[in-house]
Amino acid sequence: MFARIVWLVLRKDFTVEVRSLEIAYTMLFFAVSCVLIFAFALVQEGQAPEGGAAGILWIAIAFAGTLALGRTFERERQSETLRALLLAPAARPAIYVGKLLGIVALLLGAEMILVPLVALLFQAPLLSRPGWLAIILVLGTLGFAAVGTLFAAMLVRARSRDVLLPVLLYPITVPVIIAGVRATAALLQPEVDASIIYFWLALLVCFDVVFVTLALWTFEPLMTD
Amino acid sequence: MQKWFVPAAVVCGLMFAIAPVLIAQAPYESTMGLVQKIFYVHLPSAWIFLLSAIVCGVASLRYLFGGNPRHDRTAWAAAELVVLFGAITLITGPLWARKAWGVWWQWDVRLTSSLMGWMVAVAYMLLRKYGGPGSDKLGAGLALFGMANVPFIYISVNYWRTIHPTTNVVPTLPTSFGLPLWFSAVTFLLMFVLLLRLRVRLEEQRSRLDALYLATDE
């Protein structure tokens, strides 16, 4: 039952998005512009700053993610469809998981474009170890989106929600950004030290587990009027 | 207002007047000299910063799962005190660090987690002020996530090297240093209790006023 509701919410979001592709296009364009601004600001005389690529990749993900989170729930606010979703005889945590998976999928899609772009503009060997990078990106995106989905859902009814989402989200997701950036930076070293990557991956896994659990636990009381 | 409030406020005021004398009379620390006196403000405010964060987190948790508005008022009041005492800690810290370490700021465990905790409290206040209806629940959720966040920041930054002294320093202090420290810690604690009580009372009266307005409208 749980998995079925998750699937239905995910499919609904996917169908709505595919019809217009509004969030996908705007988020992608925004993320690419972000990376380009960093390239203009930091690349001097064809030389990219050392170790900058990891940070810029994660900043672009965080910015684009905030935009996607805000837009996804703005869409649910129009004609009060979120209320309808919550009124449905479905487990609230299942609705949360459905929404979360939708956002994670959207962000992973954007990362497919962002990673080669950052690698190209900042001359970083990001794609030399695609397996490791994929694990880091999936875990980091999941942690960021786990907190973001809950906060964006709660903010739907609040005033000035557009400004408040990044204000609330960034201080809480600092560990994800730190771990993501450090793990990616370790991956870019000429000689990869596996123990460093394992340490940050372990931290990311713990963060994901704790925050997804916490979100599932608090989604019900938080979304009740 | 409770009977104890005014006498306690007078005592707190007196203690604040005496504390500088005690601090001035404490001996100079051998390596840092005069600048070490910031310690008597920095450490107590950091303790109260932590205490208010714990009060805010526990009150938020109880509000989220109990729904009693009393806990929500306590959480809000405590969050404002987190911002106040956090600001004192974060201003006195770099002033001392500039002289003791030669730098204003280090990305060390304590500094980073304090800064992030303080930022969560500021975000909480922004939310409560501009979030409109429903922001009480949301704030409780934020406080809960903020609490869960601390160990992660702690672990992730602990991986980097640190120069901040650990808490093991305090029990080994000689009496001449310990007395002004504990005196100012008690002073800060008293101020915390008084401010918390005052702020909660303000919220209580505000909600009573709202209830009265609603009653006259009907």
Chai-1 contact restraints between the chains, C-beta under 6 A:
chainA,res_idxA,chainB,res_idxB,connection_type,confidence,min_distance_angstrom,max_distance_angstrom,comment,restraint_id
A,M154,B,L138,contact,1.0,0.0,6.0,A-B,restraint_1
A,R157,B,G134,contact,1.0,0.0,6.0,A-B,restraint_2
A,A158,B,G131,contact,1.0,0.0,6.0,A-B,restraint_3
A,A158,B,G132,contact,1.0,0.0,6.0,A-B,restraint_4
A,A158,B,G134,contact,1.0,0.0,6.0,A-B,restraint_5
A,A158,B,S135,contact,1.0,0.0,6.0,A-B,restraint_6
A,R159,B,G132,contact,1.0,0.0,6.0,A-B,restraint_7
A,S160,B,Y130,contact,1.0,0.0,6.0,A-B,restraint_8
A,L164,B,L127,contact,1.0,0.0,6.0,A-B,restraint_9
A,V167,B,A123,contact,1.0,0.0,6.0,A-B,restraint_10
A,V167,B,L126,contact,1.0,0.0,6.0,A-B,restraint_11
A,L168,B,A123,contact,1.0,0.0,6.0,A-B,restraint_12
A,L168,B,L142,contact,1.0,0.0,6.0,A-B,restraint_13
A,P171,B,M116,contact,1.0,0.0,6.0,A-B,restraint_14
A,P171,B,M119,contact,1.0,0.0,6.0,A-B,restraint_15
A,P171,B,V120,contact,1.0,0.0,6.0,A-B,restraint_16
A,P171,B,A123,contact,1.0,0.0,6.0,A-B,restraint_17
A,I172,B,F145,contact,1.0,0.0,6.0,A-B,restraint_18
A,I172,B,N149,contact,1.0,0.0,6.0,A-B,restraint_19
A,V174,B,M116,contact,1.0,0.0,6.0,A-B,restraint_20
A,P175,B,F152,contact,1.0,0.0,6.0,A-B,restraint_21
A,P175,B,I153,contact,1.0,0.0,6.0,A-B,restraint_22
A,P175,B,S156,contact,1.0,0.0,6.0,A-B,restraint_23
A,I178,B,S156,contact,1.0,0.0,6.0,A-B,restraint_24
A,A179,B,S156,contact,1.0,0.0,6.0,A-B,restraint_25
A,F207,B,F152,contact,1.0,0.0,6.0,A-B,restraint_26
A,V210,B,A148,contact,1.0,0.0,6.0,A-B,restraint_27
A,L214,B,A148,contact,1.0,0.0,6.0,A-B,restraint_28
A,T218,B,G141,contact,1.0,0.0,6.0,A-B,restraint_29
A,P221,B,L64,contact,1.0,0.0,6.0,A-B,restraint_30
A,L222,B,K137,contact,1.0,0.0,6.0,A-B,restraint_31
A,L222,B,G141,contact,1.0,0.0,6.0,A-B,restraint_32
